[in-house]
């Protein structure tokens, strides 16, 4: 707001040549209550927000709306968009007799299996590590060691663990095993879970560490005086205190695990058979190998809705639990 | 918290075991990258006759234009992170400090978009860039992340916590909004802005799905996609070469990590705590 406007406003309020300090106060009020906004403040506000708003519309809002439109049309790999299909792409998904639909639900099952195994691990292991580091000396060193894999790209992680878990790879050699990790079940899933845990536990560890270090010292001390064991302390004092942050970690881990793509793609190629093919992978294949963008869009939307529902359900469940 | 000497030793032992497990893959991978091509790793961590041929091979372009891929990744990540920081700072400041019509609508839209999974926008985004003939260009690699709501939300929280008095003092001096942002708000928010920059850099550098879909020519690949091109292509069985490529790919990230480790850790913690 220009100084001239400010003067006009002040005189309108009937403030007679105020001292600078009082100007400040008058200003704070006018702003905080949102009164006396000229069109200039509206314009200024939009000027600030506009660049982001345009990016948001172009790369988030428009694709969502456009995506619904795509999923309501027939698609042809060569000619592109075909005639209007209504909800056909969606009803096809819920009609078990088509091979595409069967693969969609099978891949949803694979993805759910991975989420079910990895999410508890991706919460429990980092939380335990964070608590141990919190108690131990050399915190900085341990944090760096556990955090370092986070900086790898998913493809780098895939290459690394495909090498370690090969038939004559380091893991088999070191442990004297002859497990065909990447090409037989259940080892293929175990491989992907190990790689994912090694790769991402650092992020959750850092978040849980921050939460644990914010626990007020008095509640811990009171429990120590009561003679609680270290494990009891962890279970009865630490875990309840970090519950809200645990919730965030679990929801984030669920979303990340649900989007599993690169590890399967590099380590197992979706195999053996299609047993580690995930939903993201099948959507990608449908859209960019078979070029059925309508079907891919519809599947992506169903996946998005499922993800949203799981996120909300997790949130509600843990919230309800904490109220009891 | 105080631990007894015995408890402290137990904690330390558990952490050391964990740290060794975390470090072993790195050591094996270093050993593997120094092994002769196509040799399987048998026995110890380090090969008896270490060779550098895998690294010279990678730099000479055996698996593809690695220098080009690295340059693409670094350029795209820096450009995207800078774009995100500029756009998000302006928007977050506007939302936090200015009362304008439609403010609530914009803010709700931003919040809701936080939960939209990327895969839901993948196909339409692809067609959108196709429509403007921007597939397989730097534009396609840089622009989409600018719509992300995460940074706006992070900086919004930060700007709201800044004391109003400082800005009001500046306004009494007759400073314009943009001047206040530049000389008062941004210097105070610099830690949060730097954190957002480094998080965006990492996100774009390590992104796989979108660059895989939006680029098609070998020269436009990022290093993250380049690894996958090599790993499922004709070199899929040459572990030594692939591991060397992997180590080359993390050099830029390693530098970012060394310079910004503290910032990064602070940012991730804040992200989790803000929720």
Interface residues (C-beta under 8 A of the other chain):
Chain A: X1 X2 X3 X6 X20 X23 X24 X27 X28 X31 X32 X34 X37 X41 X42 X43 X44 X45 X46 X47 X48 X49 X51 X52 X53 X55 X56 X57 X58 X59 X60 X61 X62 X63 X64 X66 X67 X70 X129 X132 X133 X135 X136 X137 X142 X143 X144 X145 X146 X147 X148 X149 X151 X152 X153 X154 X155 X156 X158 X159 X160 X161 X162 X163 X164 X166 X168 X169 X170 X173 X198 X203 X206 X207 X208 X209 X210 X211 X214 X217 X220 X221 X224 X230 X244 X245 X247 X248 X249 X252 X255 X258 X259 X261 X262 X265 X266 X269 X279 X280 X283 X284 X287 X288 X293 X296 X297 X300 X301 X303 X304 X307 X308 X311
Chain B: X1 X2 X3 X7 X8 X11 X12 X14 X15 X18 X19 X22 X23 X24 X25 X26 X28 X29 X32 X40 X41 X42 X43 X45 X86 X87 X88 X90 X91 X93 X94 X95 X97 X98 X99 X100 X101 X102 X103 X106 X109 X110 X113 X115 X116 X117 X118 X119 X120 X121 X122 X123 X124 X125 X126 X127 X128 X143 X144 X145 X146 X147 X148 X149 X152 X164 X165 X168 X169 X171 X172 X174 X176 X177 X202 X205 X206 X208 X209 X212 X213 X223 X224 X225 X227 X228 X231 X232 X239 X242 X243 X245 X246 X249 X250 X253 X254 X256 X257 X261 X265 X268 X269 X270 X271 X272 X273 X275
